[in-house]
Amino acid sequence: MSGYRFYQKASEAYYSRPNLYNLLVISTVSGEGLLACSNSSPARTAYADAGGAHIRKKKVVVLGTGWAGTSFLKGLKHPCLEVEVVSPKNYFAFTPLLPSVTNGTVEARSIVEPICNIVTKKKFGVQFKEAECYKIDTKNKKVHCKSTPHNKIGGSEDFTVDYDSFQHV
């Protein structure tokens, strides 16, 4: 539970000091999860009323559906976020029970949770893209991603996700 507490504290720190944490990167020991948060661009600006009052949504990009990414997604409660999940897997695997699956005491489907079950519980929109990140371009501040092979229809689908700054936690 101490790992979950760390991610919960990181999430609380992000909400208490959003200017300090313009970009938050969390990576697990296994390397399955990476999280990037960025300030919104004018294209992601919402309007509160016809008078033109701006409500700026922060763009949160979660790379991976491992322990770090899933824990952070479960802890997100702020409705003024634009969240995008990019991962080659569309599920979270509870890895401590993998040995029980191999010896037959637990079924494989009981240790897997689809990401759609997590994101549909949120009160704000979360987009999921089944792809893998192959490059983080710090000079141009972009994360380059490529669709997974079984999702390609008519060739490769490369796309980029922008960010503003980079911090390792």
DODREN-783121 format. One record per atom (N, C-alpha, C): residue number from 0; x, y, z. Coordinates in steps of 0.001 Angstrom, whole numbers, plus 500000, padded with zeros to 6 digits. Example, Ala and Ser with C-alpha at 12.3 -4.5 7.8 and 13.67 -1.06 7.14 Angstrom:
# residues 2
@nr=0	xx=513190	yy=494310	zz=507800
@nr=0	xx=512300	yy=495500	zz=507800
@nr=0	xx=513200	yy=496700	zz=507800
@nr=1	xx=512850	yy=497750	zz=507080
@nr=1	xx=513670	yy=498940	zz=507140
@nr=1	xx=512900	yy=500030	zz=507870
END
This chain:
# residues 169
@nr=0	xx=500811	yy=498792	zz=500000
@nr=0	xx=500000	yy=500000	zz=500000
@nr=0	xx=500852	yy=501269	zz=500000
@nr=1	xx=502141	yy=501184	zz=500352
@nr=1	xx=502963	yy=502380	zz=500398
@nr=1	xx=503160	yy=502970	zz=499005
@nr=2	xx=503206	yy=502116	zz=497957
@nr=2	xx=503313	yy=502612	zz=496588
@nr=2	xx=502087	yy=503410	zz=496187
@nr=3	xx=500916	yy=502908	zz=496551
@nr=3	xx=499682	yy=503626	zz=496239
@nr=3	xx=499650	yy=504952	zz=496988
@nr=4	xx=500118	yy=504952	zz=498226
@nr=4	xx=500130	yy=506181	zz=499021
@nr=4	xx=501022	yy=507236	zz=498368
@nr=5	xx=502161	yy=506797	zz=497790
@nr=5	xx=503050	yy=507726	zz=497100
@nr=5	xx=502326	yy=508412	zz=495946
@nr=6	xx=501619	yy=507633	zz=495127
@nr=6	xx=500921	yy=508204	zz=493982
@nr=6	xx=499755	yy=509073	zz=494425
@nr=7	xx=499129	yy=508730	zz=495543
@nr=7	xx=498047	yy=509545	zz=496073
@nr=7	xx=498610	yy=510889	zz=496540
@nr=8	xx=499761	yy=510863	zz=497224
@nr=8	xx=500395	yy=512105	zz=497680
@nr=8	xx=500849	yy=512950	zz=496492
@nr=9	xx=501371	yy=512294	zz=495443
@nr=9	xx=501787	yy=513033	zz=494249
@nr=9	xx=500591	yy=513710	zz=493598
@nr=10	xx=499457	yy=513029	zz=493566
@nr=10	xx=498243	yy=513607	zz=492997
@nr=10	xx=497774	yy=514797	zz=493832
@nr=11	xx=497817	yy=514667	zz=495159
@nr=11	xx=497425	yy=515772	zz=496037
@nr=11	xx=498362	yy=516960	zz=495864
@nr=12	xx=499661	yy=516699	zz=495720
@nr=12	xx=500628	yy=517779	zz=495526
@nr=12	xx=500376	yy=518496	zz=494208
@nr=13	xx=499988	yy=517743	zz=493195
@nr=13	xx=499696	yy=518341	zz=491891
@nr=13	xx=498519	yy=519304	zz=491991
@nr=14	xx=497470	yy=518899	zz=492705
@nr=14	xx=496288	yy=519749	zz=492818
@nr=14	xx=496532	yy=520944	zz=493735
@nr=15	xx=497370	yy=520804	zz=494748
@nr=15	xx=497600	yy=521916	zz=495663
@nr=15	xx=498524	yy=522967	zz=495054
@nr=16	xx=499435	yy=522578	zz=494166
@nr=16	xx=500365	yy=523507	zz=493531
@nr=16	xx=500423	yy=523251	zz=492026
@nr=17	xx=499349	yy=523580	zz=491277
@nr=17	xx=499350	yy=523264	zz=489839
@nr=17	xx=500398	yy=524025	zz=489045
@nr=18	xx=500784	yy=525234	zz=489483
@nr=18	xx=501803	yy=525975	zz=488744
@nr=18	xx=503177	yy=525359	zz=488922
@nr=19	xx=503417	yy=524759	zz=490078
@nr=19	xx=504709	yy=524130	zz=490334
@nr=19	xx=504854	yy=522842	zz=489547
@nr=20	xx=503756	yy=522127	zz=489378
@nr=20	xx=503795	yy=520848	zz=488676
@nr=20	xx=503132	yy=520973	zz=487307
@nr=21	xx=503752	yy=521724	zz=486395
@nr=21	xx=503192	yy=521833	zz=485044
@nr=21	xx=503308	yy=520522	zz=484305
@nr=22	xx=504342	yy=519786	zz=484609
@nr=22	xx=504509	yy=518477	zz=483988
@nr=22	xx=505013	yy=517521	zz=485048
@nr=23	xx=504310	yy=516432	zz=485236
@nr=23	xx=504649	yy=515466	zz=486267
@nr=23	xx=504870	yy=514127	zz=485594
@nr=24	xx=506011	yy=513538	zz=485862
@nr=24	xx=506309	yy=512254	zz=485257
@nr=24	xx=506524	yy=511249	zz=486369
@nr=25	xx=505753	yy=510171	zz=486337
@nr=25	xx=505881	yy=509114	zz=487328
@nr=25	xx=506224	yy=507839	zz=486583
@nr=26	xx=507244	yy=507184	zz=487014
@nr=26	xx=507635	yy=505942	zz=486361
@nr=26	xx=507816	yy=504873	zz=487424
@nr=27	xx=507313	yy=503702	zz=487161
@nr=27	xx=507457	yy=502615	zz=488111
@nr=27	xx=508778	yy=501908	zz=487894
@nr=28	xx=509134	yy=501052	zz=488831
@nr=28	xx=510373	yy=500300	zz=488729
@nr=28	xx=510349	yy=499409	zz=487495
@nr=29	xx=509209	yy=498861	zz=487193
@nr=29	xx=509097	yy=497989	zz=486024
@nr=29	xx=509033	yy=498772	zz=484723
@nr=30	xx=508853	yy=500070	zz=484793
@nr=30	xx=508816	yy=500897	zz=483600
@nr=30	xx=507512	yy=500828	zz=482837
@nr=31	xx=506456	yy=500299	zz=483446
@nr=31	xx=505196	yy=500165	zz=482727
@nr=31	xx=504402	yy=501451	zz=482699
@nr=32	xx=504649	yy=502370	zz=483609
@nr=32	xx=503818	yy=503560	zz=483660
@nr=32	xx=504627	yy=504829	zz=483550
@nr=33	xx=504112	yy=505798	zz=482837
@nr=33	xx=504718	yy=507096	zz=482704
@nr=33	xx=503584	yy=508093	zz=482602
@nr=34	xx=503721	yy=509208	zz=483298
@nr=34	xx=502643	yy=510180	zz=483330
@nr=34	xx=503191	yy=511532	zz=482941
@nr=35	xx=502507	yy=512255	zz=482079
@nr=35	xx=502925	yy=513589	zz=481681
@nr=35	xx=501729	yy=514519	zz=481754
@nr=36	xx=501922	yy=515673	zz=482384
@nr=36	xx=500862	yy=516673	zz=482488
@nr=36	xx=501368	yy=517950	zz=481841
@nr=37	xx=500520	yy=518637	zz=481117
@nr=37	xx=500951	yy=519882	zz=480502
@nr=37	xx=499853	yy=520923	zz=480606
@nr=38	xx=500262	yy=522181	zz=480498
@nr=38	xx=499276	yy=523258	zz=480460
@nr=38	xx=498529	yy=523190	zz=479147
@nr=39	xx=497322	yy=523725	zz=479147
@nr=39	xx=496505	yy=523640	zz=477940
@nr=39	xx=496930	yy=524688	zz=476925
@nr=40	xx=496703	yy=524382	zz=475686
@nr=40	xx=496939	yy=525331	zz=474610
@nr=40	xx=495612	yy=526027	zz=474309
@nr=41	xx=495610	yy=527088	zz=473515
@nr=41	xx=494347	yy=527764	zz=473216
@nr=41	xx=493304	yy=526857	zz=472581
@nr=42	xx=493712	yy=525814	zz=471891
@nr=42	xx=492748	yy=524903	zz=471267
@nr=42	xx=491981	yy=524099	zz=472306
@nr=43	xx=492520	yy=523978	zz=473513
@nr=43	xx=491853	yy=523210	zz=474557
@nr=43	xx=491205	yy=524125	zz=475596
@nr=44	xx=490911	yy=525364	zz=475239
@nr=44	xx=490309	yy=526304	zz=476166
@nr=44	xx=488792	yy=526206	zz=476089
@nr=45	xx=488155	yy=526100	zz=477233
@nr=45	xx=486694	yy=526053	zz=477295
@nr=45	xx=486174	yy=527442	zz=477660
@nr=46	xx=484939	yy=527729	zz=477313
@nr=46	xx=484321	yy=529006	zz=477640
@nr=46	xx=483193	yy=528782	zz=478629
@nr=47	xx=483188	yy=529584	zz=479701
@nr=47	xx=482187	yy=529424	zz=480749
@nr=47	xx=480848	yy=530009	zz=480326
@nr=48	xx=480872	yy=531114	zz=479600
@nr=48	xx=479628	yy=531745	zz=479174
@nr=48	xx=479857	yy=532457	zz=477844
@nr=49	xx=478800	yy=533084	zz=477342
@nr=49	xx=478906	yy=533770	zz=476057
@nr=49	xx=479777	yy=535011	zz=476150
@nr=50	xx=480040	yy=535502	zz=477368
@nr=50	xx=480876	yy=536675	zz=477566
@nr=50	xx=482334	yy=536418	zz=477255
@nr=51	xx=482722	yy=535183	zz=477106
@nr=51	xx=484088	yy=534859	zz=476723
@nr=51	xx=485025	yy=534596	zz=477884
@nr=52	xx=484489	yy=534359	zz=479084
@nr=52	xx=485359	yy=534040	zz=480216
@nr=52	xx=486005	yy=532675	zz=479973
@nr=53	xx=487312	yy=532627	zz=480080
@nr=53	xx=488054	yy=531403	zz=479781
@nr=53	xx=488170	yy=530497	zz=481002
@nr=54	xx=487986	yy=529214	zz=480769
@nr=54	xx=488319	yy=528194	zz=481758
@nr=54	xx=489367	yy=527324	zz=481085
@nr=55	xx=490588	yy=527376	zz=481562
@nr=55	xx=491668	yy=526634	zz=480926
@nr=55	xx=491735	yy=525231	zz=481502
@nr=56	xx=491618	yy=524259	zz=480640
@nr=56	xx=491742	yy=522867	zz=481060
@nr=56	xx=493195	yy=522441	zz=480951
@nr=57	xx=493657	yy=521723	zz=481943
@nr=57	xx=495008	yy=521187	zz=481901
@nr=57	xx=494989	yy=519855	zz=481182
@nr=58	xx=495952	yy=519677	zz=480315
@nr=58	xx=496074	yy=518430	zz=479557
@nr=58	xx=496921	yy=517450	zz=480365
@nr=59	xx=496361	yy=516281	zz=480640
@nr=59	xx=497064	yy=515231	zz=481364
@nr=59	xx=497185	yy=514041	zz=480425
@nr=60	xx=498411	yy=513631	zz=480158
@nr=60	xx=498664	yy=512488	zz=479291
@nr=60	xx=499293	yy=511389	zz=480127
@nr=61	xx=498666	yy=510232	zz=480146
@nr=61	xx=499170	yy=509085	zz=480896
@nr=61	xx=499708	yy=508085	zz=479885
@nr=62	xx=501007	yy=507796	zz=479970
@nr=62	xx=501626	yy=506821	zz=479078
@nr=62	xx=501792	yy=505517	zz=479837
@nr=63	xx=501035	yy=504512	zz=479459
@nr=63	xx=501129	yy=503201	zz=480100
@nr=63	xx=499976	yy=502953	zz=481046
@nr=64	xx=499596	yy=501691	zz=481137
@nr=64	xx=498518	yy=501285	zz=482040
@nr=64	xx=499057	yy=500349	zz=483109
@nr=65	xx=500285	yy=500614	zz=483538
@nr=65	xx=500877	yy=499835	zz=484622
@nr=65	xx=500440	yy=500387	zz=485966
@nr=66	xx=501237	yy=500097	zz=486989
@nr=66	xx=500884	yy=500503	zz=488350
@nr=66	xx=500795	yy=502016	zz=488501
@nr=67	xx=501759	yy=502760	zz=487962
@nr=67	xx=501768	yy=504219	zz=488132
@nr=67	xx=500603	yy=504875	zz=487407
@nr=68	xx=500424	yy=504525	zz=486143
@nr=68	xx=499351	yy=505134	zz=485358
@nr=68	xx=497969	yy=504829	zz=485889
@nr=69	xx=497737	yy=503566	zz=486255
@nr=69	xx=496419	yy=503171	zz=486756
@nr=69	xx=496135	yy=503788	zz=488118
@nr=70	xx=497130	yy=503813	zz=488988
@nr=70	xx=496935	yy=504433	zz=490307
@nr=70	xx=496629	yy=505914	zz=490169
@nr=71	xx=497330	yy=506585	zz=489259
@nr=71	xx=497073	yy=508001	zz=489051
@nr=71	xx=495682	yy=508223	zz=488470
@nr=72	xx=495277	yy=507392	zz=487500
@nr=72	xx=493936	yy=507522	zz=486916
@nr=72	xx=492849	yy=507329	zz=487959
@nr=73	xx=493030	yy=506342	zz=488826
@nr=73	xx=492020	yy=506089	zz=489857
@nr=73	xx=491927	yy=507245	zz=490842
@nr=74	xx=493032	yy=507949	zz=491056
@nr=74	xx=493048	yy=509051	zz=492009
@nr=74	xx=492594	yy=510385	zz=491447
@nr=75	xx=492488	yy=510513	zz=490133
@nr=75	xx=492075	yy=511782	zz=489532
@nr=75	xx=490612	yy=512074	zz=489832
@nr=76	xx=490356	yy=513266	zz=490375
@nr=76	xx=488982	yy=513649	zz=490697
@nr=76	xx=488631	yy=515041	zz=490183
@nr=77	xx=489573	yy=515726	zz=489578
@nr=77	xx=489375	yy=517105	zz=489152
@nr=77	xx=488652	yy=517145	zz=487807
@nr=78	xx=487454	yy=517763	zz=487721
@nr=78	xx=486692	yy=517765	zz=486465
@nr=78	xx=487243	yy=518714	zz=485402
@nr=79	xx=488157	yy=519597	zz=485760
@nr=79	xx=488693	yy=520558	zz=484794
@nr=79	xx=489976	yy=520047	zz=484144
@nr=80	xx=490037	yy=518749	zz=483890
@nr=80	xx=491199	yy=518153	zz=483251
@nr=80	xx=490801	yy=517514	zz=481935
@nr=81	xx=491713	yy=517576	zz=480999
@nr=81	xx=491573	yy=516841	zz=479746
@nr=81	xx=492576	yy=515700	zz=479828
@nr=82	xx=492092	yy=514465	zz=479903
@nr=82	xx=492949	yy=513311	zz=480146
@nr=82	xx=493005	yy=512438	zz=478903
@nr=83	xx=494225	yy=512023	zz=478553
@nr=83	xx=494429	yy=511105	zz=477434
@nr=83	xx=495366	yy=509997	zz=477897
@nr=84	xx=494943	yy=508753	zz=477717
@nr=84	xx=495742	yy=507594	zz=478094
@nr=84	xx=496274	yy=506963	zz=476817
@nr=85	xx=497597	yy=506751	zz=476773
@nr=85	xx=498235	yy=506105	zz=475628
@nr=85	xx=498988	yy=504893	zz=476155
@nr=86	xx=498607	yy=503711	zz=475675
@nr=86	xx=499240	yy=502482	zz=476143
@nr=86	xx=499083	yy=501385	zz=475099
@nr=87	xx=500088	yy=500504	zz=474968
@nr=87	xx=499923	yy=499372	zz=474054
@nr=87	xx=498971	yy=498312	zz=474602
@nr=88	xx=498661	yy=498380	zz=475898
@nr=88	xx=497714	yy=497441	zz=476513
@nr=88	xx=496469	yy=498215	zz=476929
@nr=89	xx=495297	yy=497644	zz=476709
@nr=89	xx=494058	yy=498308	zz=477118
@nr=89	xx=493540	yy=497746	zz=478439
@nr=90	xx=494449	yy=497258	zz=479266
@nr=90	xx=494074	yy=496662	zz=480545
@nr=90	xx=495186	yy=496874	zz=481562
@nr=91	xx=494837	yy=496700	zz=482831
@nr=91	xx=495796	yy=496711	zz=483927
@nr=91	xx=495881	yy=495294	zz=484469
@nr=92	xx=497092	yy=494760	zz=484577
@nr=92	xx=497292	yy=493407	zz=485104
@nr=92	xx=497818	yy=493507	zz=486534
@nr=93	xx=497139	yy=492838	zz=487462
@nr=93	xx=497564	yy=492801	zz=488862
@nr=93	xx=498685	yy=491771	zz=488964
@nr=94	xx=499925	yy=492235	zz=488799
@nr=94	xx=501081	yy=491351	zz=488659
@nr=94	xx=501396	yy=490476	zz=489868
@nr=95	xx=501069	yy=490851	zz=491111
@nr=95	xx=501381	yy=489937	zz=492215
@nr=95	xx=500669	yy=488588	zz=492126
@nr=96	xx=499568	yy=488520	zz=491388
@nr=96	xx=498851	yy=487249	zz=491264
@nr=96	xx=499237	yy=486451	zz=490021
@nr=97	xx=500207	yy=486907	zz=489247
@nr=97	xx=500621	yy=486161	zz=488059
@nr=97	xx=501115	yy=484748	zz=488381
@nr=98	xx=501880	yy=484517	zz=489463
@nr=98	xx=502270	yy=483136	zz=489780
@nr=98	xx=501069	yy=482233	zz=490064
@nr=99	xx=500024	yy=482787	zz=490651
@nr=99	xx=498821	yy=481994	zz=490916
@nr=99	xx=498105	yy=481616	zz=489628
@nr=100	xx=498229	yy=482455	zz=488602
@nr=100	xx=497631	yy=482132	zz=487310
@nr=100	xx=498397	yy=480989	zz=486653
@nr=101	xx=499724	yy=481023	zz=486759
@nr=101	xx=500517	yy=479989	zz=486091
@nr=101	xx=500332	yy=478615	zz=486715
@nr=102	xx=500066	yy=478553	zz=488025
@nr=102	xx=499853	yy=477223	zz=488621
@nr=102	xx=498372	yy=476853	zz=488710
@nr=103	xx=497489	yy=477693	zz=488183
@nr=103	xx=496088	yy=477331	zz=488027
@nr=103	xx=495174	yy=477614	zz=489199
@nr=104	xx=495624	yy=478294	zz=490243
@nr=104	xx=494743	yy=478581	zz=491375
@nr=104	xx=493845	yy=479793	zz=491129
@nr=105	xx=494239	yy=480662	zz=490198
@nr=105	xx=493459	yy=481856	zz=489870
@nr=105	xx=493337	yy=481928	zz=488352
@nr=106	xx=492160	yy=482327	zz=487861
@nr=106	xx=491973	yy=482502	zz=486424
@nr=106	xx=492582	yy=483826	zz=485971
@nr=107	xx=493101	yy=483843	zz=484767
@nr=107	xx=493757	yy=485040	zz=484234
@nr=107	xx=492800	yy=486225	zz=484162
@nr=108	xx=491545	yy=485979	zz=483843
@nr=108	xx=490596	yy=487091	zz=483714
@nr=108	xx=490313	yy=487778	zz=485048
@nr=109	xx=490610	yy=487114	zz=486162
@nr=109	xx=490337	yy=487722	zz=487463
@nr=109	xx=491442	yy=488664	zz=487925
@nr=110	xx=492590	yy=488683	zz=487265
@nr=110	xx=493657	yy=489606	zz=487664
@nr=110	xx=493824	yy=490753	zz=486666
@nr=111	xx=492925	yy=490856	zz=485712
@nr=111	xx=493002	yy=491889	zz=484681
@nr=111	xx=491793	yy=492811	zz=484808
@nr=112	xx=492063	yy=494124	zz=484770
@nr=112	xx=490973	yy=495105	zz=484790
@nr=112	xx=491074	yy=495968	zz=483539
@nr=113	xx=490062	yy=495963	zz=482698
@nr=113	xx=490103	yy=496812	zz=481501
@nr=113	xx=490146	yy=498296	zz=481881
@nr=114	xx=490916	yy=499061	zz=481133
@nr=114	xx=491035	yy=500489	zz=481399
@nr=114	xx=489692	yy=501188	zz=481213
@nr=115	xx=488858	yy=500682	zz=480312
@nr=115	xx=487544	yy=501321	zz=480105
@nr=115	xx=486707	yy=501274	zz=481382
@nr=116	xx=486890	yy=500262	zz=482233
@nr=116	xx=486169	yy=500219	zz=483508
@nr=116	xx=486614	yy=501345	zz=484437
@nr=117	xx=487870	yy=501720	zz=484358
@nr=117	xx=488400	yy=502783	zz=485217
@nr=117	xx=487970	yy=504151	zz=484697
@nr=118	xx=488100	yy=504369	zz=483387
@nr=118	xx=487830	yy=505705	zz=482845
@nr=118	xx=486347	yy=506027	zz=482766
@nr=119	xx=485478	yy=505030	zz=482674
@nr=119	xx=484042	yy=505329	zz=482625
@nr=119	xx=483503	yy=505776	zz=483973
@nr=120	xx=484236	yy=505531	zz=485045
@nr=120	xx=483807	yy=505974	zz=486374
@nr=120	xx=484135	yy=507440	zz=486628
@nr=121	xx=484916	yy=508064	zz=485751
@nr=121	xx=485306	yy=509457	zz=485928
@nr=121	xx=484179	yy=510386	zz=485503
@nr=122	xx=484098	yy=511546	zz=486169
@nr=122	xx=483058	yy=512528	zz=485867
@nr=122	xx=483488	yy=513472	zz=484750
@nr=123	xx=484628	yy=513220	zz=484161
@nr=123	xx=485119	yy=514023	zz=483055
@nr=123	xx=485597	yy=513073	zz=481963
@nr=124	xx=485759	yy=513616	zz=480776
@nr=124	xx=486125	yy=512780	zz=479637
@nr=124	xx=487563	yy=512299	zz=479690
@nr=125	xx=487755	yy=511034	zz=479390
@nr=125	xx=489081	yy=510444	zz=479296
@nr=125	xx=489160	yy=509727	zz=477956
@nr=126	xx=490175	yy=510062	zz=477178
@nr=126	xx=490372	yy=509400	zz=475891
@nr=126	xx=491431	yy=508324	zz=476049
@nr=127	xx=491246	yy=507201	zz=475369
@nr=127	xx=492227	yy=506121	zz=475395
@nr=127	xx=492672	yy=505822	zz=473972
@nr=128	xx=493990	yy=505738	zz=473783
@nr=128	xx=494547	yy=505364	zz=472487
@nr=128	xx=495474	yy=504179	zz=472700
@nr=129	xx=495202	yy=503101	zz=471977
@nr=129	xx=496043	yy=501908	zz=472081
@nr=129	xx=497242	yy=502096	zz=471155
@nr=130	xx=498340	yy=502550	zz=471742
@nr=130	xx=499554	yy=502870	zz=470996
@nr=130	xx=500733	yy=502818	zz=471957
@nr=131	xx=501928	yy=502921	zz=471401
@nr=131	xx=503120	yy=502949	zz=472248
@nr=131	xx=503921	yy=504205	zz=471955
@nr=132	xx=504532	yy=504733	zz=472985
@nr=132	xx=505373	yy=505915	zz=472860
@nr=132	xx=506773	yy=505441	zz=472467
@nr=133	xx=507316	yy=506003	zz=471400
@nr=133	xx=508645	yy=505590	zz=470969
@nr=133	xx=509674	yy=506708	zz=471073
@nr=134	xx=509234	yy=507942	zz=471332
@nr=134	xx=510188	yy=509040	zz=471418
@nr=134	xx=509587	yy=510187	zz=472208
@nr=135	xx=510405	yy=510774	zz=473081
@nr=135	xx=510023	yy=511998	zz=473781
@nr=135	xx=510980	yy=513075	zz=473303
@nr=136	xx=510475	yy=514019	zz=472548
@nr=136	xx=511271	yy=515083	zz=471953
@nr=136	xx=511253	yy=516285	zz=472892
@nr=137	xx=512314	yy=516432	zz=473686
@nr=137	xx=512356	yy=517520	zz=474664
@nr=137	xx=512614	yy=518873	zz=474003
@nr=138	xx=513269	yy=518882	zz=472844
@nr=138	xx=513540	yy=520148	zz=472166
@nr=138	xx=512255	yy=520791	zz=471659
@nr=139	xx=511406	yy=519996	zz=471015
@nr=139	xx=510131	yy=520502	zz=470494
@nr=139	xx=508972	yy=520261	zz=471442
@nr=140	xx=509254	yy=519646	zz=472590
@nr=140	xx=508257	yy=519375	zz=473628
@nr=140	xx=507083	yy=518564	zz=473087
@nr=141	xx=507407	yy=517388	zz=472532
@nr=141	xx=506380	yy=516497	zz=471988
@nr=141	xx=506689	yy=515063	zz=472373
@nr=142	xx=505636	yy=514293	zz=472558
@nr=142	xx=505744	yy=512857	zz=472772
@nr=142	xx=505236	yy=512193	zz=471495
@nr=143	xx=506080	yy=511380	zz=470868
@nr=143	xx=505719	yy=510712	zz=469614
@nr=143	xx=505224	yy=509304	zz=469916
@nr=144	xx=504086	yy=508950	zz=469340
@nr=144	xx=503466	yy=507646	zz=469584
@nr=144	xx=503129	yy=506977	zz=468259
@nr=145	xx=503045	yy=505650	zz=468304
@nr=145	xx=502698	yy=504847	zz=467129
@nr=145	xx=501650	yy=503830	zz=467544
@nr=146	xx=500613	yy=503680	zz=466718
@nr=146	xx=499557	yy=502706	zz=467002
@nr=146	xx=500133	yy=501302	zz=467056
@nr=147	xx=499531	yy=500458	zz=467877
@nr=147	xx=499990	yy=499074	zz=467979
@nr=147	xx=499690	yy=498346	zz=466674
@nr=148	xx=500466	yy=497300	zz=466343
@nr=148	xx=500327	yy=496642	zz=465030
@nr=148	xx=498925	yy=496128	zz=464724
@nr=149	xx=498201	yy=495589	zz=465697
@nr=149	xx=496877	yy=495044	zz=465393
@nr=149	xx=495808	yy=496120	zz=465258
@nr=150	xx=496134	yy=497379	zz=465561
@nr=150	xx=495171	yy=498474	zz=465392
@nr=150	xx=495372	yy=499242	zz=464094
@nr=151	xx=496440	yy=498936	zz=463353
@nr=151	xx=496724	yy=499668	zz=462122
@nr=151	xx=495771	yy=499228	zz=461024
@nr=152	xx=495115	yy=500189	zz=460447
@nr=152	xx=494238	yy=499913	zz=459312
@nr=152	xx=494792	yy=500705	zz=458138
@nr=153	xx=495365	yy=500011	zz=457186
@nr=153	xx=495922	yy=500681	zz=456015
@nr=153	xx=497242	yy=501375	zz=456282
@nr=154	xx=498083	yy=500856	zz=457134
@nr=154	xx=499395	yy=501437	zz=457382
@nr=154	xx=499567	yy=501892	zz=458812
@nr=155	xx=500689	yy=502561	zz=459054
@nr=155	xx=500986	yy=502996	zz=460419
@nr=155	xx=500264	yy=504298	zz=460728
@nr=156	xx=499931	yy=504454	zz=461982
@nr=156	xx=499287	yy=505676	zz=462444
@nr=156	xx=500163	yy=506296	zz=463521
@nr=157	xx=500970	yy=507276	zz=463137
@nr=157	xx=501808	yy=507995	zz=464082
@nr=157	xx=501087	yy=509265	zz=464508
@nr=158	xx=501272	yy=509640	zz=465761
@nr=158	xx=500697	yy=510887	zz=466250
@nr=158	xx=501587	yy=511433	zz=467348
@nr=159	xx=501418	yy=512709	zz=467656
@nr=159	xx=502211	yy=513353	zz=468699
@nr=159	xx=501296	yy=513973	zz=469739
@nr=160	xx=501832	yy=514089	zz=470941
@nr=160	xx=501133	yy=514738	zz=472047
@nr=160	xx=502078	yy=515806	zz=472587
@nr=161	xx=501610	yy=517040	zz=472690
@nr=161	xx=502438	yy=518151	zz=473161
@nr=161	xx=502483	yy=518205	zz=474682
@nr=162	xx=503570	yy=518796	zz=475209
@nr=162	xx=503680	yy=519086	zz=476635
@nr=162	xx=504482	yy=520364	zz=476805
@nr=163	xx=504462	yy=520929	zz=478029
@nr=163	xx=505111	yy=522213	zz=478264
@nr=163	xx=506457	yy=522112	zz=478976
@nr=164	xx=506553	yy=521321	zz=480025
@nr=164	xx=507811	yy=521163	zz=480749
@nr=164	xx=507926	yy=519721	zz=481221
@nr=165	xx=509095	yy=519384	zz=481784
@nr=165	xx=509362	yy=517989	zz=482115
@nr=165	xx=510020	yy=517906	zz=483483
@nr=166	xx=509438	yy=517129	zz=484397
@nr=166	xx=510013	yy=516902	zz=485727
@nr=166	xx=509910	yy=515427	zz=486051
@nr=167	xx=510956	yy=514891	zz=486669
@nr=167	xx=510913	yy=513495	zz=487117
@nr=167	xx=510603	yy=513470	zz=488602
@nr=168	xx=509682	yy=512599	zz=488993
@nr=168	xx=509316	yy=512469	zz=490411
@nr=168	xx=509661	yy=511083	zz=490877
END
